Amino acid sequence: MSDRFEYLDAGIFIAGVDKSHVAYRECEELLLRLMSERRALTSLATLEEVLHRIRAIPSAEEFVITLLRSEKLIKIPLTIEILKESTKLVFKYQIDAFDAIAITTALKHGAVIFWTVDTRLMDCVETLKDSWIELSRIQFKCPVSIDKLREESRRKHLQKAKRNVENAILNLLYARGLKMRKKNFLLATDEAFKLLEDIISKYSAKPT
């Protein structure tokens, strides 16, 4: 394959259809540009990951079907060879299986750029670049600044943490056969969340 190809990670497709995503516009423009230039490359395994993660997004079904039908997006099947190599990488470097498949596919098919909005993956690549020599063959890029993505990631994790606290309270109420008024439930959630933040601050190590 031509070395002009650029690999699109799952997050690029997800952000490209999710209008609430901080990188929506940039990912949509990137996707349209690379497809129009016939340089967009991905794995069918990556598209399977996308399918799992965008089911609640309006127009998601039409978006995925369009990608599957389009000849402007090169879709690489998950072969036994790619899966074997990815398996070795998962156990050697302790990386996510979908990441291993995506990177293996990109390297095997000569992509020179790997586009992602996954800050965790970017950190992983930075950590492994000296021991995983093959990574030097490909450039990892984000369509928006890493700092912007990190801030959005922190915001979403805080929201998720608060939902988990709410669910924990609801489960305890159910387990004990108790009820709580909405106003008290909100107060209890805020109090429990603040308590958890204080505990984490007390026992966690400060970033170096």
Phi and psi in degrees as a GROMACS rama.xvg file:
@    title "Ramachandran Plot"
@    xaxis  label "Phi"
@    yaxis  label "Psi"
@TYPE xy
-67.1722  144.973  SER-2
-78.6305  8.21699  ASP-3
-84.298  -8.81949  ARG-4
-71.6603  147.039  PHE-5
-127.816  129.087  GLU-6
-83.5672  137.698  TYR-7
-109.821  116.496  LEU-8
-76.4508  166.948  ASP-9
-55.6544  -41.0983  ALA-10
-60.2419  -29.9647  GLY-11
-65.1013  -44.664  ILE-12
-66.6328  -42.1755  PHE-13
-63.4313  -47.4413  ILE-14
-65.575  -30.8807  ALA-15
-70.8072  -14.5442  GLY-16
-114.969  -16.5093  VAL-17
-94.7502  101.898  ASP-18
-66.5104  -13.986  LYS-19
-87.1282  -8.70647  SER-20
-72.9195  142.408  HIS-21
-62.5976  -24.5675  VAL-22
-109.846  20.4515  ALA-23
-53.7916  -54.9938  TYR-24
-62.9108  -44.5824  ARG-25
-64.7858  -40.5207  GLU-26
-71.3167  -37.9409  CYS-27
-62.5146  -45.4983  GLU-28
-64.5761  -40.9903  GLU-29
-62.4569  -46.7494  LEU-30
-61.1511  -47.0246  LEU-31
-65.0673  -39.33  LEU-32
-66.682  -48.7932  ARG-33
-66.8198  -35.4123  LEU-34
-69.8357  -38.6673  MET-35
-66.025  -30.445  SER-36
-89.6853  -0.103897  GLU-37
56.3354  43.234  ARG-38
-119.342  3.11391  ARG-39
-81.4412  125.391  ALA-40
-128.109  138.708  LEU-41
-154.827  -179.894  THR-42
-110.333  148.448  SER-43
-62.3663  -28.7341  LEU-44
-66.3333  -36.3139  ALA-45
-64.7695  -42.1069  THR-46
-66.838  -30.9383  LEU-47
-65.2193  -40.9293  GLU-48
-61.8776  -42.0389  GLU-49
-59.1305  -45.2762  VAL-50
-57.7731  -40.0752  LEU-51
-66.9204  -29.1744  HIS-52
-101.058  -6.69361  ARG-53
-120.567  15.452  ILE-54
-59.7844  -28.9797  ARG-55
-87.3787  -3.78795  ALA-56
-87.1143  130.832  ILE-57
-56.2612  141.48  PRO-58
68.3018  10.7018  SER-59
-62.9259  -41.8759  ALA-60
-61.2836  -48.2388  GLU-61
-61.2959  -38.7243  GLU-62
-61.3  -48.4904  PHE-63
-66.0525  -44.2775  VAL-64
-59.9946  -40.7148  ILE-65
-61.8429  -42.3779  THR-66
-63.5618  -42.448  LEU-67
-66.5822  -33.3266  LEU-68
-83.9171  -24.5488  ARG-69
-69.5147  133.033  SER-70
-84.532  -6.63745  GLU-71
-85.3782  -10.7586  LYS-72
-110.044  116.923  LEU-73
-81.0996  120.795  ILE-74
-114.41  115.762  LYS-75
-93.2213  126.629  ILE-76
-66.2764  155.555  PRO-77
-84.6418  100.175  LEU-78
-89.5687  166.155  THR-79
-60.6776  -39.1508  ILE-80
-62.0851  -45.7341  GLU-81
-66.4809  -39.7992  ILE-82
-66.1965  -38.8659  LEU-83
-63.8067  -46.6103  LYS-84
-64.1901  -40.5417  GLU-85
-64.6763  -38.4645  SER-86
-60.6692  -43.0328  THR-87
-60.3657  -41.7495  LYS-88
-67.2788  -39.5591  LEU-89
-58.3271  -44.9896  VAL-90
-81.9651  -27.3857  PHE-91
-76.8133  -42.4657  LYS-92
-110.881  -1.70217  TYR-93
58.939  41.0368  GLN-94
-100.224  165.195  ILE-95
-63.1671  141.651  ASP-96
-61.9515  -43.0445  ALA-97
-64.5602  -36.5693  PHE-98
-64.9992  -42.6171  ASP-99
-61.219  -43.3182  ALA-100
-65.1168  -43.57  ILE-101
-63.2386  -47.553  ALA-102
-66.6935  -41.7702  ILE-103
-60.2783  -44.2208  THR-104
-63.4866  -44.2316  THR-105
-61.9042  -44.8246  ALA-106
-67.1721  -44.2002  LEU-107
-63.5729  -32.063  LYS-108
-105.853  19.3875  HIS-109
73.8887  22.0623  GLY-110
-67.8316  138.885  ALA-111
-99.5966  -16.3242  VAL-112
-131.768  139.781  ILE-113
-119.895  110.737  PHE-114
-92.3906  133.182  TRP-115
-153.139  159.26  THR-116
-118.719  17.4544  VAL-117
-93.4031  102.619  ASP-118
-65.7967  -31.157  THR-119
-62.4707  -42.2332  ARG-120
-66.658  -41.1196  LEU-121
-61.1613  -40.8231  MET-122
-65.6302  -40.0834  ASP-123
-62.4986  -45.2607  CYS-124
-62.5917  -41.6773  VAL-125
-62.3227  -38.6857  GLU-126
-69.6108  -36.6096  THR-127
-94.9177  -6.35884  LEU-128
-59.3437  -30.043  LYS-129
-79.4102  -33.6095  ASP-130
-90.6671  -25.4291  SER-131
-104.604  85.8333  TRP-132
-60.1966  -34.5131  ILE-133
-61.0813  -22.0911  GLU-134
-63.774  -19.9006  LEU-135
-69.4511  -13.3504  SER-136
-81.1645  -8.52669  ARG-137
-137.203  144.533  ILE-138
-102.297  126.01  GLN-139
-94.3316  127.29  PHE-140
-134.101  152.784  LYS-141
-116  140.863  CYS-142
-74.0582  -12.3239  PRO-143
-130.193  170.743  VAL-144
-66.4726  145.887  SER-145
-59.7472  -40.5622  ILE-146
-60.4893  -39.9942  ASP-147
-64.4426  -40.9418  LYS-148
-68.2843  -39.2195  LEU-149
-64.1559  -42.7953  ARG-150
-62.9171  -42.1333  GLU-151
-65.1477  -38.792  GLU-152
-64.1682  -42.2487  SER-153
-62.6113  -42.2906  ARG-154
-61.4265  -44.2402  ARG-155
-68.847  -35.6802  LYS-156
-68.3365  -35.0215  HIS-157
-64.6026  -41.5603  LEU-158
-62.6539  -42.7274  GLN-159
-65.4277  -40.2227  LYS-160
-61.6558  -41.6173  ALA-161
-67.0568  -38.179  LYS-162
-63.2263  -37.3805  ARG-163
-65.4947  -36.9108  ASN-164
-65.0975  -43.8954  VAL-165
-58.5033  -44.8142  GLU-166
-65.0987  -37.3236  ASN-167
-62.9727  -42.6154  ALA-168
-64.7059  -44.1516  ILE-169
-61.0265  -40.2596  LEU-170
-66.0791  -39.2863  ASN-171
-67.8466  -39.8941  LEU-172
-60.8249  -44.1087  LEU-173
-65.1325  -44.5449  TYR-174
-62.842  -31.9081  ALA-175
-98.8698  1.49738  ARG-176
67.5003  33.3794  GLY-177
-108.927  163.873  LEU-178
-128.601  159.611  LYS-179
-147.933  136.119  MET-180
-66.6484  153.612  ARG-181
-57.3979  -43.3192  LYS-182
-60.8254  -43.4366  LYS-183
-69.222  -34.0784  ASN-184
-62.5709  -43.726  PHE-185
-65.0668  -40.7066  LEU-186
-65.1341  -41.8752  LEU-187
-64.1904  -39.4834  ALA-188
-63.3013  -46.7696  THR-189
-62.8473  -41.3882  ASP-190
-66.7818  -43.2354  GLU-191
-65.8029  -39.6948  ALA-192
-65.0551  -43.389  PHE-193
-63.5685  -39.4904  LYS-194
-62.2485  -43.5347  LEU-195
-62.8585  -41.4763  LEU-196
-60.9339  -41.1793  GLU-197
-65.5115  -41.2575  ASP-198
-64.2795  -44.1352  ILE-199
-62.8654  -42.8321  ILE-200
-62.3814  -35.204  SER-201
-72.5446  -39.1906  LYS-202
-106.027  -11.3233  TYR-203
-88.4474  154.26  SER-204
-81.3297  142.878  ALA-205
-74.5472  143.283  LYS-206
-60.1795  140.608  PRO-207
